[in-house]
Amino acid sequence: MKRMLFERPTDHYDERVIAIDEQLCRLLKDRKEISGGHAGFPPLEWVEQRARELGLYEDFLKSVFGLLMNESVFRPVVEPEGFRKYIPVLLSQELGGELYTLASVRQYVNASAVTMHVDASETSASLEMRIRTFYELEVGAGYDCRKADGGSSGSHLFQEYIVSPALPDDLTGVTFHFTAHAKPFQKEPIEKTISFTV
């Protein structure tokens, strides 16, 4: 998914706050280092109390901590360039009346594109939930996996991911883990992981 170019929202900047902004940046770095990048979200009671004590809007603080919790969505986006080839995979598994399929991997010079398909019977009780489900892909250390596209029609759902750097052309031994979440960027899965090992 291509990120829109950020434009500065205003030309105004009160130079008197520059030292505070530098402190904020250092504190953000310290917070990330101390927590190992997994600080989570403070208890709502704590956020409410800080808002009252400091005269800040509660929803503003919730929004700030929500952004901090999901910093990974701001990492640089890799756009696939220089299509090389398709690698046929054709692995499927049936779980709960639904068929999960990993058909192929598209190889580019700088990345790989992975698409998972889900087909459900028309009478599947979980079809509505499945359409609203977000799957996160993980293929192992050293690879960044980002959801790029997705959609559904009738009883079919697909989600596409960009993996960078590019996966090896020989996928033997590579395992694709798809973990279901109720909402994007949610850390706790709502059900088991679907895995395909080539």
C-alpha positions as CSV (number, residue, x, y, z in Angstrom):
1,M,0.0,0.0,0.0
2,K,1.6,3.2,-1.1
3,R,2.0,5.9,1.6
4,M,1.0,9.4,0.7
5,L,3.7,12.0,0.7
6,F,3.6,14.0,4.0
7,E,3.3,17.7,3.7
8,R,4.0,20.1,6.5
9,P,0.5,21.2,7.7
10,T,1.5,24.8,8.4
11,D,4.5,27.1,8.0
12,H,4.1,28.3,11.6
13,Y,6.5,27.1,14.3
14,D,7.1,28.8,17.6
15,E,10.9,28.6,17.9
16,R,10.6,28.9,21.7
17,V,9.5,25.3,22.0
18,I,12.4,23.8,20.0
19,A,14.3,22.7,23.1
20,I,11.1,20.9,24.4
21,D,10.6,19.2,21.0
22,E,14.2,18.0,21.1
23,Q,13.5,16.6,24.6
24,L,10.4,14.9,23.3
25,C,12.4,13.2,20.6
26,R,15.0,12.0,23.1
27,L,12.3,10.7,25.4
28,L,10.6,8.8,22.6
29,K,14.0,7.2,21.8
30,D,14.6,6.3,25.5
31,R,11.0,4.9,25.8
32,K,11.6,2.6,22.8
33,E,15.1,1.5,24.0
34,I,13.9,0.8,27.6
35,S,10.8,-1.2,26.4
36,G,12.6,-3.0,23.6
37,G,10.0,-1.4,21.2
38,H,7.1,-3.1,23.1
39,A,5.9,-0.5,25.7
40,G,2.2,-1.4,25.0
41,F,-0.5,1.0,26.1
42,P,-0.8,2.5,29.6
43,P,-3.9,1.7,31.7
44,L,-6.8,3.9,30.8
45,E,-7.1,5.1,34.5
46,W,-3.5,6.3,34.3
47,V,-4.2,8.2,31.1
48,E,-7.3,9.8,32.5
49,Q,-5.4,10.8,35.7
50,R,-2.5,12.4,33.6
51,A,-5.1,14.3,31.5
52,R,-6.7,15.8,34.6
53,E,-3.4,16.6,36.3
54,L,-1.8,18.2,33.3
55,G,-4.9,19.9,31.8
56,L,-4.7,17.9,28.6
57,Y,-7.5,16.3,26.6
58,E,-7.9,12.6,27.5
59,D,-8.6,11.6,23.9
60,F,-5.5,13.5,22.8
61,L,-3.3,11.4,25.2
62,K,-5.0,8.2,24.1
63,S,-4.3,9.1,20.5
64,V,-0.6,9.8,21.3
65,F,-0.1,6.5,23.1
66,G,-1.9,4.7,20.3
67,L,0.5,6.1,17.8
68,L,3.5,5.2,20.0
69,M,2.2,1.6,20.3
70,N,2.0,1.3,16.6
71,E,5.2,2.9,15.6
72,S,6.0,0.0,13.2
73,V,3.4,1.2,10.7
74,F,5.6,4.2,10.1
75,R,8.7,2.3,9.0
76,P,9.7,3.0,5.4
77,V,7.5,1.3,2.8
78,V,9.2,-0.9,0.2
79,E,7.5,-0.8,-3.2
80,P,8.2,-3.9,-5.3
81,E,10.3,-3.1,-8.4
82,G,11.5,-5.1,-11.3
83,F,9.2,-8.2,-11.5
84,R,11.3,-11.3,-12.0
85,K,9.1,-14.4,-11.8
86,Y,6.4,-16.4,-10.2
87,I,7.2,-19.2,-7.8
88,P,4.4,-21.8,-7.7
89,V,3.6,-22.9,-4.1
90,L,0.0,-24.3,-4.2
91,L,-0.4,-25.2,-0.5
92,S,-3.8,-25.4,1.1
93,Q,-5.4,-26.4,4.4
94,E,-8.9,-26.6,5.6
95,L,-9.8,-25.3,9.0
96,G,-13.3,-24.9,10.4
97,G,-15.0,-25.3,7.0
98,E,-12.8,-22.8,5.3
99,L,-10.0,-23.4,2.8
100,Y,-6.8,-21.4,3.2
101,T,-4.5,-21.3,0.1
102,L,-1.1,-20.0,-0.7
103,A,-0.9,-20.4,-4.5
104,S,2.3,-18.6,-5.5
105,V,4.9,-16.0,-4.6
106,R,5.7,-13.1,-7.0
107,Q,9.4,-12.3,-7.0
108,Y,10.7,-8.8,-7.6
109,V,14.3,-7.5,-7.4
110,N,13.8,-5.9,-4.0
111,A,10.8,-7.7,-2.5
112,S,8.3,-10.6,-2.7
113,A,4.5,-10.5,-2.9
114,V,2.6,-13.1,-1.1
115,T,-1.2,-13.6,-1.4
116,M,-3.3,-15.8,0.9
117,H,-6.8,-16.8,-0.3
118,V,-9.7,-17.9,2.0
119,D,-12.7,-19.7,0.6
120,A,-15.7,-20.5,2.8
121,S,-18.9,-22.4,2.2
122,E,-21.9,-20.1,1.7
123,T,-23.3,-21.4,4.9
124,S,-20.2,-20.8,7.0
125,A,-21.3,-19.2,10.3
126,S,-18.0,-17.4,10.6
127,L,-18.0,-15.9,7.1
128,E,-19.0,-12.4,8.2
129,M,-16.3,-12.4,10.9
130,R,-13.7,-13.8,8.5
131,I,-14.3,-10.9,6.1
132,R,-13.7,-8.5,8.9
133,T,-10.5,-10.3,10.0
134,F,-7.0,-9.0,9.5
135,Y,-4.2,-11.4,9.0
136,E,-0.6,-10.6,9.9
137,L,2.2,-12.5,8.0
138,E,5.5,-13.5,9.5
139,V,8.2,-15.5,7.6
140,G,11.1,-15.2,10.0
141,A,13.8,-13.0,11.4
142,G,15.3,-10.5,8.9
143,Y,12.1,-10.1,6.9
144,D,9.7,-7.2,7.1
145,C,6.1,-8.2,6.2
146,R,3.5,-5.5,5.4
147,K,-0.1,-5.9,4.3
148,A,-0.5,-4.3,0.9
149,D,-3.9,-5.1,-0.4
150,G,-7.0,-7.2,0.3
151,G,-10.6,-7.7,-0.5
152,S,-13.6,-10.0,-0.4
153,S,-16.5,-11.0,-2.6
154,G,-19.2,-13.5,-1.7
155,S,-17.5,-16.3,0.2
156,H,-13.9,-15.5,-1.0
157,L,-11.3,-13.3,0.7
158,F,-7.7,-12.5,-0.3
159,Q,-5.0,-10.6,1.5
160,E,-1.7,-9.6,-0.2
161,Y,1.6,-8.9,1.6
162,I,4.9,-7.4,0.6
163,V,7.9,-9.1,2.1
164,S,11.3,-7.4,2.1
165,P,14.0,-8.1,1.3
166,A,13.0,-10.6,-1.4
167,L,12.5,-14.2,-0.3
168,P,15.0,-16.8,-1.8
169,D,13.9,-18.3,-5.2
170,D,14.1,-21.7,-3.5
171,L,11.4,-21.5,-0.8
172,T,12.2,-25.0,0.6
173,G,11.9,-24.8,4.4
174,V,10.3,-21.3,4.4
175,T,7.3,-21.2,6.7
176,F,4.5,-18.6,6.2
177,H,2.6,-17.9,9.4
178,F,-0.7,-16.0,9.1
179,T,-2.1,-14.8,12.4
180,A,-5.7,-13.6,12.6
181,H,-6.5,-10.3,14.5
182,A,-9.9,-8.6,15.0
183,K,-8.4,-5.2,14.3
184,P,-5.4,-3.9,12.4
185,F,-2.3,-3.5,14.5
186,Q,-3.8,-5.5,17.4
187,K,-1.1,-7.5,19.2
188,E,-3.2,-10.4,20.6
189,P,-4.5,-12.9,18.0
190,I,-8.1,-13.9,18.0
191,E,-7.5,-17.5,16.9
192,K,-4.8,-19.9,15.9
193,T,-2.2,-19.2,13.3
194,I,-2.5,-20.7,9.8
195,S,1.0,-21.9,8.7
196,F,2.3,-23.2,5.4
197,T,5.8,-24.7,5.1
198,V,7.2,-25.1,1.6
